[in-house]
Amino acid sequence: MTKHLADRLKNLGTETAYAVSESASVLAAKGKKIYPFHLGDMNLPTPMHIVSAAIKALRDGKTTYTPAAGIPSLRMAMAEDIGSSRGVKYSMENVVIHPGGKPVIGKFLQVVMNEGDAVLYPNPGYPIYESQIEYFGGIALPYQYIPTKDGFKIDRDQVEFYLKNNNPKILIYNNYQNPLGAESDEQEMEWLAKIAIENDLWVLSDEAYFDIRYSGSSKSIVSIPGMIDRTMILYTFAKKYAMTGWRLGASIGPKYLNEQIAKINTNDEACTANFVQHAGLAAITSDQTPSKEILGKLKERRDILVSRLNSIQGIQTPLPNTTFYLFVDITGIYNKIGAVSLEDFRLRTMEETGVSFCTRQHFGKALPGETRKFIRFAYSGINVDQIEEGILKLKKYFEKF
Ligand SMILES: Cc1ncc(COP(=O)(O)O)c(C=O)c1O
């Protein structure tokens, strides 16, 4: 017998990228060699001093509940660390710890969004934004990015249109963007801050990739005057310290919002695992050389991947300075192959070459007028020799047509 389920579930989305992992595993089980470019996960180990800190914490009895907002020592250290890297002043009350960065999205929306409130969010973008907006009864307003010779730029006309016609209350902004690898230049960030202030928007600044940067320096929108009181930063330990499975992140922003968010923690998970918080404390207060080494390895992968991809006829992809993703325009090859959909293109390519990737459709519904076809390569879960081998197979396959 199938019992009735709650109506709200029809609005809950998911990460359809997990289905790509599954289809790659099915092919691998049949003996096909897979080149995993679909994973946003990392195949790099967590630095050993962080692992040791967790083991020590367990041995020292850090096995109890903690306050819902997190252990004060970690909150204080993060206020200092995130404040100084973003050029603002935070105190412990501005920081609440969570099991990962992801929970910050839904918790923030629950605190600032009423049913029927409209929310601007990036598309293509991290699919959990749209899922959580709709699940909690908001109106999703997807804004797109336009490919330019300097990388992907926010479609300002579209945002202005929404501001004029849809009265949005909230802006979700993922600078250092998944899946595009996009970053705002000074003018774009200033413009966004200006519209946020003029339209009195709450801002969720998803800074999951703030520290995954290969040259230059990252900047947070929170550092622009007028922004700190309206912005919540989503922070995660996952990428910088190769700690994806540890589940450790934080919401950093106005104290009175975080007080409410901590109340949600009390109702949900109670707190983030005690010893994991101690490992996080070790991560941010100790020598940063291991996380620089992680970046070095990612950079080597990026350079090889971009140069090998650009050796394929019909592909010309720029070199993003941040994230570990490439969003590659394959329109010409898609047409030559005669693919009928991006999923058809993905499956045929994977079955032929073993190269597994996500496509544009895993990052939100396609928007009206979109004609070009894109796929996403992640290089966080694949070594350099496998990148070379996989892309060579891809080249041979694509150049057959
Ligand atoms: C843009 C973006 N935001 C947030 C997250 C969530 O990170 P976490 O693993 O800390 O939950 C991810 C993870 O891939 C991401 O890509």
Ligand as a Chemical Component Dictionary entry (heavy atoms), coordinates in Angstrom:
data_LIG
# 
_chem_comp.id                   LIG 
_chem_comp.type                 NON-POLYMER 
_chem_comp.pdbx_formal_charge   0 
_chem_comp.three_letter_code    LIG 
# 
loop_
_chem_comp_atom.comp_id 
_chem_comp_atom.atom_id 
_chem_comp_atom.alt_atom_id 
_chem_comp_atom.type_symbol 
_chem_comp_atom.charge 
_chem_comp_atom.model_Cartn_x 
_chem_comp_atom.model_Cartn_y 
_chem_comp_atom.model_Cartn_z 
_chem_comp_atom.pdbx_ordinal 
LIG C1 C1 C 0 28.410 26.332 -4.703 1  
LIG C2 C2 C 0 28.410 25.398 -3.548 2  
LIG N1 N1 N 0 27.869 25.811 -2.390 3  
LIG C3 C3 C 0 27.831 25.014 -1.319 4  
LIG C4 C4 C 0 28.336 23.733 -1.363 5  
LIG C5 C5 C 0 28.194 22.868 -0.145 6  
LIG O1 O1 O 0 29.381 22.505 0.440  7  
LIG P1 P1 P 0 29.428 21.499 1.658  8  
LIG O2 O2 O 0 30.058 20.249 1.146  9  
LIG O3 O3 O 0 30.232 22.171 2.687  10 
LIG O4 O4 O 0 28.053 21.253 2.153  11 
LIG C6 C6 C 0 28.898 23.247 -2.546 12 
LIG C7 C7 C 0 29.402 21.876 -2.643 13 
LIG O5 O5 O 0 29.801 21.360 -3.639 14 
LIG C8 C8 C 0 28.931 24.105 -3.678 15 
LIG O6 O6 O 0 29.438 23.698 -4.850 16 
# 
loop_
_chem_comp_bond.comp_id 
_chem_comp_bond.atom_id_1 
_chem_comp_bond.atom_id_2 
_chem_comp_bond.value_order 
_chem_comp_bond.pdbx_ordinal 
LIG C1 C2 SING 1  
LIG C2 N1 SING 2  
LIG C2 C8 DOUB 3  
LIG N1 C3 DOUB 4  
LIG C3 C4 SING 5  
LIG C4 C5 SING 6  
LIG C4 C6 DOUB 7  
LIG C5 O1 SING 8  
LIG O1 P1 SING 9  
LIG P1 O2 DOUB 10 
LIG P1 O3 SING 11 
LIG P1 O4 SING 12 
LIG C6 C7 SING 13 
LIG C6 C8 SING 14 
LIG C7 O5 DOUB 15 
LIG C8 O6 SING 16 
# 
